[in-house]
């Protein structure tokens, strides 16, 4: 590894599994001391063990960060253990699914609290420590569901209503904080993953060959699930000096999900439906073709 984060202290929320565990391992390998936060002690301890076995430094708290006292405690814990905070990677999330009409108010509030409000609280209490270090970097894990694309899931299915609204809030919070914190040399960006093959994601998307998996893979232009490493690489870029002139940006890492509106490439059925009209109304430039054949 190149040591791009040598001497830095990185706080990672939701560090117990999936993409955040891989981020912890990569940041540590690049020289950062890691402070994890995880509500599940067993999962969090597994990440700590993995980082330490790989030669990295990591400490962790096992707390519910929707409680502001715990968000404050996390920031103070990082400062006590490693002297401050240089990087904040906001990853923690929990949600309940359902359409707007069907979702219970308690489930709506649970999703907003655990996907948006939690990150406001953690960031609020990290800011004084970032200021004390003379600057730093904040990255929020947003989602393609929060972008202005359809209903938030492929096929415009609306069962991620609360989650999509919370992630849209993350995107706005990113821009607001980029402005607010620029004067203290803190860069603020977000990553919007598409369908990623984490352990939890694979439970949702299904096995290869299943209909749920087909729907998930065909929603993007690159017809596969993303890998956690796709997000890790993006995260490392944003928190490192390689992105020293990047702030207020949402880096979409989705295989073309947003670009295609969540519908993937044009299907053969759609092409066939429009073929007669195209034959009647379009003219094809054949002068540069080596075969002279019309391209589909």
Protein Blocks (a to p, Z undefined) as FASTA:
>chain_A
ZZlmgoiacddehklgcjllmmmmmmmmnopacddddfblklmmmmmmmmmmnopacddd
dddfkbmklmmmmmmmmmmmnopafbdcdfbdcddeddfklpcfklmmmmmmmmmmmmmm
mmmmmmmmmmmnopacddddddfklmcehjhpghiiaklmmmmmmmmmmmmmmmmmmmmm
mmnopacdddddddddbfklmmmnopehiaklmmmmmmpmblcdddfklmmmmmmmmmmm
klmmgghiacddehhmmmnnonapadfklmmmmmmmmmmmpccdfklpcnlpacZZ
